[in-house]
């Protein structure tokens, strides 16, 4: 005799997700409960990537920016200083966007 279903799980989904789940269960020819059970037990979920390598790379880029900024500050009349400074500011903005994106995914 098989084990009885006695435990309940409560979860929230968006209305659009609920409809997609119900449709997939219907297309599979199983009840919503059976579909969710089978999907949860059988599916292989990819774990979140380890961000340590990304963090190390971003830190290295930051150190390079600091070195370049220091050089530009020491040589303000060099014709390359202004375009380099502008490029560094643009890169910093992109890094901030990347960091915000990573934080949203956590």
Steps between C-alpha positions, in 0.01 A plus 500: 500500500641841406561782741207742537524865416457674834727803480409831338719762338386857449659717236426821319513539124408775259164460322679445169719229656197328650334486160812360336534233770133401469530482122812283515333267751195469275719433195685230698167344594558517875354695787660825606623336823652204315663730248660716768613198701653328199664818376647586840630149567636420153629838380864591530544860608822675408655646816587866500844562367776567742564870470845493661678504162289791379562691822875441472499622139301812587740572789798465265337742255443743786866483600601572140261797489657636817849472354396672177314773692806562717715535189250742342491709819879518503507612134196728454645680195565185302273507189380147574391571859154639421388225257635233735314653795177510299547135400561399861178675608306316228650167609413573862137562397493166317648325803232654721234367260661156510507503881135606514408219260686241708335624822153465342576136415593407857 
